[in-house]
Amino acid sequence: MKSKVTVAKIIIPAFFLLIFFLVYFNLSSKSDIIIRFQDDQIDMQKFTNAIAEIIIEQGYGYQVEKVESTIKEVHDHLITGDIDVTLEMWKENNLAWYDKALVRGEIEDLGVIYTGGSQYWIIPKWYAKKNNIKTVTDMQKHWRDFADPEDPSKGLFFNCIFGWTCRNINRIKLEAYGLDRFFNAVSPTSPDALEAIYEGARDRKTPVFGYYWEPNSIMTGNDWFILKEPPHSDAVWSRIIESATNPGLPPVREACAFKSSAVHKIANGKLKKKAPDVVDMLKKMKFDIYLFNDIFFQKDKNYSQNNFFHSKALFFLKQYPEKWHGWVTPVAQKKIDQALKTAHFSDVPGSAVQTPGGRK
C-alpha cells in the first residue's frame, strides 16, 4: 500500500507538470507564429483585416501582420507564402491566375466572405439626366465634357488603381465599346486618390467618368448613375479575361457588364499546416453586406486616422456577438469576450455608427 501511495505521489504531480509544459510550449509556439494578411489599402479590407486580427491574436494567440500589396502582387505572394491570406479576392477578375494556382494546390479557397460585390462605370446622376445618357456607348458623344487636360483631343476615363487586375479588364472593355477612340484611361495611384476624384467632382458638380465598385462609402449616396452595359455573359467575360491577361491577343470586339461577385478568402496552400485553427475560423468568417453600410460607411472627416478601422472592428465584435461567435471555438470565444470587456473605442472620433436597418 505504501509503495502505491508513493508511486501516486510521483505520477500525479508529473502528469500535471507534463500538461503544464504541453500547454506552455503550445502557447509559446503559437505566439511566435505570424499570420500575414494582404492590405490593398481599400477601406473594406482594412475593416475585415482588423476584425480577423483581433480574433486571431486575442482568441488563438498568433501574431498578425498586414502587408501592403496590390492584387496583382498578391498573386505571387500567396504562392510563395510571403502573404498567408487575402480577405478580398474578386475571383471573377482573377480567373486565369485563380484556376491555375488552385489546381496546383498553391492556394486554398476558404470560401466567400461576402456576396453582392458590384463593379461598374459611373457618371454623375445630374449629368446623365441633363444629357439623357443611358448606356456606355452614349458616352461617345459627350467626351468633350470630360476633356483630358494633357490631351484635349480626348476625354478622361478614371480606371482601376495601378496593380489591380480590373485595370486591364477596363482597357479591353473600352476598346470593345469603341470608347478608346474618345477617352484616355488614367489610373490613380491609390484607392484614396480615386475616391478623392469622385468626391471632388461631386462637391464641385463637375463631370467625371470612370470605374468604381461597391460596397464603399462613395456609393452609399444617391449621386451616381451606373451606365448600362450588355448583360453579363460568361463566354464574353472569358474572352475579356483572356485578352486582359495576354496583351498580344487580337482585340476583343464584344464586352459585357461585370458580374455581381462573391468576394473570396484565399490562403497560401500551406497555411492549414501552419495554423489549422485559423484556417477553420477563416472558413466560417462571413458577413452580410448590409452590415458594411450600416456599421462602417457612415464616415466623417476623421475616418482615415489609423485607429478608425480597429475601432469599427471592436464595435462589430462587441455589438454583434451572434454574428461571429459561430466562427470561433468556445475557448477562443471566451478569450475574445474577455478581451473586449477592457477594449475602448467610444472615445475615437468617427466611431459613432447607426443601428442596422439602412440600405441593403
C-alpha positions in Angstrom: 0.0 0.0 0.0 2.8 2.3 0.9 4.6 1.8 -2.4 1.3 2.5 -4.3 0.9 5.8 -2.4 4.5 6.7 -3.2 4.0 6.0 -6.8 0.8 8.0 -6.9 2.7 11.0 -5.3 5.2 10.8 -8.1 2.9 10.2 -11.0 0.1 12.7 -10.3 2.5 15.8 -10.0 4.4 14.6 -13.0 1.2 14.3 -15.0 0.1 17.9 -14.2 3.7 19.1 -14.9 3.5 17.4 -18.3 0.2 19.1 -19.0 1.7 22.4 -18.0 4.6 22.1 -20.3 2.4 21.0 -23.2 0.1 23.9 -22.8 3.0 26.3 -22.2 5.0 25.3 -25.3 1.9 25.2 -27.4 1.1 28.7 -26.5 4.6 30.0 -26.8 5.0 28.3 -30.2 1.7 30.0 -31.4 2.9 33.4 -30.2 6.0 33.0 -32.4 3.9 32.3 -35.5 3.0 35.3 -37.7 -0.1 35.3 -39.9 0.4 37.8 -42.7 -2.7 39.4 -44.3 -2.8 41.3 -47.6 -3.6 45.0 -47.3 -4.6 46.5 -50.6 -5.3 49.9 -48.9 -9.1 49.7 -49.5 -11.3 50.6 -46.6 -13.3 47.3 -46.8 -10.2 45.2 -46.5 -8.8 47.3 -43.7 -12.1 46.7 -41.8 -12.2 42.9 -42.3 -8.5 42.6 -41.6 -8.9 44.4 -38.3 -11.7 42.0 -37.2 -9.6 39.0 -38.2 -6.6 40.4 -36.3 -8.4 40.9 -33.1 -9.9 37.4 -33.3 -6.7 35.7 -34.2 -4.5 37.5 -31.7 -6.9 37.5 -28.7 -8.6 34.2 -29.3 -5.9 32.0 -30.8 -2.6 33.6 -29.7 -0.9 34.1 -33.0 0.7 37.4 -34.2 -0.9 39.2 -37.2 0.8 41.4 -39.6 -0.6 43.4 -42.6 1.5 43.5 -45.7 0.8 46.2 -48.3 0.3 44.5 -51.7 -1.8 45.1 -54.8 -4.0 42.3 -56.1 -1.5 41.5 -58.9 1.4 41.4 -56.4 -0.5 39.2 -54.0 -0.8 36.5 -56.7 2.9 35.7 -56.3 3.0 36.5 -52.5 0.2 34.0 -51.8 2.0 31.2 -53.7 5.4 31.9 -52.1 3.9 32.3 -48.6 5.1 35.8 -48.1 1.4 36.6 -47.6 -0.7 33.9 -45.9 -4.2 35.1 -46.8 -6.2 37.8 -48.5 -9.8 38.5 -47.5 -10.6 40.4 -50.6 -10.2 38.4 -53.8 -12.7 39.3 -56.6 -12.5 35.9 -58.2 -14.2 36.9 -61.5 -11.4 39.4 -62.1 -8.6 36.9 -61.4 -9.9 33.7 -63.1 -6.8 32.9 -65.1 -4.5 33.0 -62.1 -7.0 31.5 -59.6 -7.8 28.4 -61.7 -4.1 27.5 -62.2 -3.0 28.2 -58.7 -5.9 26.2 -57.2 -5.3 23.1 -59.4 -1.6 23.2 -58.4 -2.5 23.3 -54.7 -0.6 26.5 -54.3 -3.6 28.3 -52.8 -6.7 27.2 -50.9 -10.1 28.9 -51.3 -11.5 29.4 -47.9 -14.9 30.4 -49.2 -16.9 33.6 -49.6 -16.5 36.5 -47.2 -19.4 38.4 -48.6 -21.7 38.4 -51.7 -23.1 41.2 -53.7 -19.9 42.9 -54.6 -20.5 45.1 -57.7 -18.4 46.8 -60.3 -19.4 49.3 -62.9 -18.8 52.5 -64.8 -20.3 55.7 -63.4 -21.0 59.3 -64.2 -22.8 61.9 -62.0 -26.5 61.4 -61.9 -27.2 65.1 -62.6 -25.1 64.9 -65.8 -26.8 61.7 -67.0 -30.2 63.3 -66.5 -29.2 66.5 -68.2 -27.8 64.8 -71.3 -30.2 61.8 -71.4 -27.3 59.4 -71.1 -28.3 55.7 -70.5 -25.5 53.4 -71.9 -21.8 53.2 -72.1 -21.9 53.9 -75.9 -23.8 57.1 -75.3 -20.5 58.5 -73.8 -19.0 58.7 -77.4 -21.0 61.9 -78.0 -20.0 63.6 -74.8 -16.3 63.1 -74.4 -15.5 66.8 -74.7 -17.2 67.4 -71.3 -14.6 65.1 -69.7 -11.6 66.6 -71.5 -8.1 65.3 -70.6 -6.1 68.4 -69.7 -3.0 66.7 -71.0 -4.6 65.6 -74.3 -7.6 67.9 -75.2 -8.4 65.6 -78.2 -9.9 63.0 -75.8 -11.8 62.8 -72.6 -10.7 61.1 -69.3 -11.8 57.8 -68.1 -10.6 57.1 -64.5 -9.6 53.5 -64.4 -8.7 51.0 -61.6 -5.7 51.5 -59.4 -2.2 50.6 -60.6 -1.7 46.9 -59.7 -5.4 45.9 -59.9 -6.4 43.3 -62.4 -9.6 45.3 -63.3 -7.3 47.9 -64.9 -6.6 45.7 -67.9 -10.2 44.5 -67.9 -11.4 48.0 -68.3 -8.9 48.7 -71.0 -10.3 45.8 -73.0 -13.8 46.9 -72.4 -13.1 50.5 -73.5 -11.7 49.1 -76.8 -14.6 46.7 -77.3 -17.1 49.5 -76.8 -15.2 51.8 -79.2 -14.5 54.3 -76.4 -10.7 54.1 -76.6 -11.0 56.5 -79.6 -12.7 59.1 -77.4 -11.2 58.5 -73.9 -7.8 58.1 -72.4 -7.7 55.7 -69.4 -5.9 57.1 -66.4 -5.1 55.0 -63.3 -4.9 56.8 -59.9 -2.1 55.8 -57.6 -4.3 54.6 -54.7 -7.9 53.9 -53.7 -7.9 57.1 -51.7 -6.9 59.1 -54.7 -9.7 57.6 -56.8 -12.2 58.3 -54.0 -11.0 61.9 -53.8 -11.5 62.4 -57.6 -15.2 61.4 -57.3 -15.8 63.3 -54.1 -14.2 66.4 -55.6 -16.4 66.1 -58.8 -19.5 65.6 -56.7 -18.8 68.6 -54.5 -17.9 70.9 -57.4 -20.6 69.4 -59.6 -18.2 68.7 -62.5 -18.5 65.8 -65.0 -16.4 62.7 -64.2 -16.4 59.3 -65.8 -14.8 56.1 -64.6 -14.8 52.8 -62.8 -16.0 52.2 -59.2 -17.2 49.3 -57.1 -19.4 48.5 -54.1 -19.6 48.2 -51.2 -17.9 51.5 -50.3 -18.8 54.9 -48.9 -19.0 56.7 -52.3 -21.9 54.6 -53.5 -23.9 54.9 -50.3 -25.2 58.2 -51.6 -27.6 58.9 -54.4 -25.1 60.9 -56.5 -24.1 58.5 -59.2 -25.6 56.9 -62.4 -24.4 53.4 -63.3 -24.1 53.2 -67.1 -25.9 50.4 -68.7 -23.9 47.7 -70.5 -24.8 44.5 -72.3 -25.8 41.8 -69.8 -23.0 39.7 -68.3 -22.1 36.7 -70.4 -19.7 34.0 -69.1 -18.4 33.3 -72.6 -17.8 37.0 -73.4 -16.2 37.5 -69.9 -13.8 34.6 -70.5 -12.6 36.3 -73.7 -12.2 39.6 -71.9 -10.1 37.9 -69.1 -8.0 36.1 -71.6 -7.3 39.2 -73.6 -6.6 41.2 -70.4 -4.1 38.5 -69.3 -2.4 38.2 -72.7 -2.0 41.6 -74.3 -0.7 40.1 -77.6 -4.0 38.6 -78.5 -6.3 40.2 -81.1 -8.6 42.9 -79.9 -11.9 41.8 -78.3 -14.9 43.2 -80.2 -17.6 42.4 -77.7 -17.8 43.2 -74.0 -20.4 42.9 -71.2 -21.2 44.1 -67.7 -19.2 43.0 -64.7 -20.9 40.1 -62.8 -22.2 40.7 -59.3 -19.4 39.0 -57.3 -19.0 36.8 -54.3 -15.7 38.0 -52.8 -13.5 35.2 -51.6 -10.9 34.5 -48.9 -7.8 32.9 -50.5 -4.9 31.4 -48.4 -1.5 30.1 -49.2 -1.8 26.3 -49.6 0.4 25.6 -46.5 -1.5 27.8 -44.1 -3.6 24.9 -42.9 -0.4 23.2 -41.6 1.0 26.4 -40.1 -2.3 27.4 -38.3 -5.1 24.9 -38.9 -7.3 26.6 -36.2 -7.0 29.9 -38.0 -8.0 28.3 -41.3 -11.0 26.7 -39.7 -12.0 30.1 -38.3 -11.5 31.9 -41.6 -13.6 29.4 -43.5 -16.5 30.4 -41.3 -15.9 34.1 -41.4 -18.7 35.7 -43.5 -20.6 39.0 -43.5 -24.0 40.2 -44.6 -23.2 43.0 -47.0 -25.8 45.4 -45.4 -23.7 45.5 -42.3 -20.9 47.2 -44.1 -23.2 50.1 -44.9 -24.8 50.3 -41.5 -21.7 49.8 -39.4 -18.9 51.1 -41.5 -19.8 53.6 -44.2 -21.1 56.3 -42.0 -17.7 58.1 -42.5 -16.9 61.5 -41.2 -13.8 63.7 -41.6 -11.8 61.6 -39.1 -12.4 58.3 -40.9 -8.9 57.9 -42.3 -7.0 58.0 -39.0 -5.0 54.9 -38.1 -7.3 53.6 -35.3 -10.6 54.1 -37.2 -10.7 50.6 -38.6 -9.7 49.0 -35.3 -12.4 51.0 -33.6 -15.0 49.8 -36.1 -13.9 46.2 -35.7 -14.2 46.5 -31.9 -17.7 47.9 -32.4 -18.7 45.0 -34.6 -17.3 42.4 -32.2 -19.0 44.0 -29.2 -22.4 44.7 -30.7 -22.8 41.7 -32.9 -21.6 38.6 -30.9 -24.2 36.4 -32.6 -22.5 37.2 -36.0 -19.1 35.9 -35.1 -19.4 33.5 -32.1 -20.1 30.7 -34.5 -16.8 31.4 -36.3 -14.6 30.5 -33.3 -14.0 27.7 -30.8 -15.7 28.0 -27.4 -12.2 28.6 -25.8 -11.4 31.3 -28.3 -14.8 32.9 -27.8 -14.2 33.2 -24.0 -10.8 34.8 -24.5 -12.1 37.3 -27.1 -15.1 38.2 -25.0 -12.9 38.8 -22.0 -10.5 41.0 -24.1 -13.4 43.0 -25.4 -14.5 43.9 -21.9 -11.4 46.1 -21.5 -11.2 47.4 -25.1 -12.1 51.0 -25.6 -13.4 52.6 -28.8 -16.2 55.1 -27.9 -13.7 57.9 -27.5 -12.3 57.5 -31.0 -13.5 60.3 -33.3 -15.6 58.8 -36.1 -16.6 55.7 -34.2 -20.3 56.6 -33.9 -22.5 54.4 -36.1 -26.1 54.0 -36.9 -28.1 50.9 -36.0 -28.8 48.3 -38.7 -31.7 48.9 -41.0 -30.2 51.1 -43.7 -29.9 50.3 -47.4 -29.5 46.6 -48.1 
